[in-house]
Every structure is written in structure tokens, then in C-alpha cells.
Amino acid sequence: MFDNILVPTDGSDCAQAAVGYAADLATRYEASVHALSVVDSRMLEDGPQSDEVTKERATIAERACNDLSESGISVEQAVRTDIPHKAILRYATEQGVDLIVMGTHGRTGVERYLLGSVTERVVRLSDAPVLTVKTADDGGVTYPYTDILVPTDGSEGAEAAISPAIDVGNTYDARLHALSVIDTMALGLDVRSAGMLDALEESARSAVETIEKQATQASVSGVETAIEHGNPYRGIRAYVEEHDIDLVVMGTQGRSGIERYLLGSVAEKTVRTSPVPVMTVRQSE
């Protein structure tokens, strides 16, 4: 499934952690890896500064390539000058990348960053799945994966994450956990009235059973299902911590309206707050 992996790097500890995760995946999938460093065009002026920053970026990309090469991985380095998230997305399209692995935050300062908003924009806009990771200090390395969580609301957007989750699960011989979190105060309505809670629980049960069925058919080593009540992204995080989850795989789009959603804010808050890596998958259009 993952043959061509992209790692955007700015030389920060978080970006370096992403290199480690990319190396592990590339080894398992026998994939090639691209190390991309972006010169932020908004931070440059004409003149020597441009050459200096470009040279620095080339050094950062080369360092990442050297680390990857030590694992026997086929690597390619690149430097681009543009607005960071646009450069990353454009490079991914041009090179046929099928997975982006990047840190959730990077360097701060005037000259360089691969920070917050960049990662969130890539997560929101990338056609390829995006694996976001934090530094080892934020929780330690979680690969090789043994327990993978797939949050779902039963929508097509959420179901887009099932196939990649199953593939990773089989590749790592990991257990899959299917979780649906019912927001009982969605949109300010008390869903406990008029039998609405029963309907939501039935929908949640159907959603996790869909994952269980597909995972079982694919011979995943083990599958667990759960239905929780409360705030969706907090429920996801609590489940991660309580069940020693190593990886979350989730869609970036979900239901809208009264049945709640795994859209935008939930996916992005999960990326921001999850103690373990999150692979976000965008529904194909």
C-alpha cells in the first residue's frame, strides 16, 4: 500500500522523529523515501540570505537521507522554495507519494518552521494519508505497532481509514480497535430524549461492526470494538491511554448535522493532542 513515502523536514527534533517512523514503515513496506526541506518564500529577501538558507535546507535534507540510507532504504532528497504546506502538497502530487510522514511541530523563529499550522493544512488538504508524530520526549517511540485504533462514526469519510488501518495492522501483525464515540450533547440537543440515544447507539454499533467484519475477513490478528459517550476527541484520547494504543488511523471527514462528525476539528484536535502518532486519511473524491 505504501510504496513512496515523503518526509518533510526542517531539522527539528520532531521532524527527526518523523524520519525514524518513515524508516520503519519503509523497511516494512520496502518503500522509497523522499526527504524534502522547504525554504519558506515568505521569510526571504533577495540576496545572499536566500543562498544561505537554501544551502542550509539542502544540508538538513541530506542529513535525513543519510539517516534513512543507514537502514538500507532507497532515498531521494529535495529542496523547494515556496509556502511550506503548498510545497509539500505539490511535491507529493508530482512524485506520486502515497504517504506523508511529518512532525506536529518544528523549529520556531524568523527563518524556519514546519509548525502547527503547516501540519494541519497538510492534514486537511493532502490526498495521500498523513502520519503525524511527536518527539520521543513527548511519549516515546511507538513502533513496531501492536494496537491500532480506528475511530469511526460510520460515514464514508470515516470508513476511508479502514483499509489503510487493516493494511498496517496486517503488516505489523497488530490488533485493531474500532471505537465510536457518541456525543450525547451534539449541537446542543439532549439526544437522550425521544429515543434518539437508541438510534445513535445503533448507528455506532453498526459502524464498529463494519470495521470488525472487514478486519476479520482480512485475517487481522485481533479485533476489539467499543462504544463510548462524550466529547469525540477526548474520548479518542482516553481510549488511547487506557488501551495502550500505538497508532490512531482516522478519516478527516465524517458526518455533519445531528449525527455528529469526525470532521475538521475532531481530526485536527486528535492530531494536536494524541500522545501517539495519528494517520489521517482523506476520502477520495
Protein Blocks (a to p, Z undefined) as FASTA:
>chain_A
ZZbdcdddehiaklmmmmmmmmmmmmmnopacdddddddfklpcedjklmmmmmmmmmmm
mmmmmmmmmnopacddddddddfklmmmmmmmmnopabdcddfbdcedjkbccefklmmm
mmmmmmbdcdddddfklnopabdcfbdcdddehiaklmmmmmmmmmmmmmnopacddddd
ddfkgghiafkgghlmmmmmmmmmmmmmmmmmmmmmnopabdcddddedjfklmmmmmmm
mnopabdcddfbdcehjlopaehklmmmmmmmocbdcddddddZZ
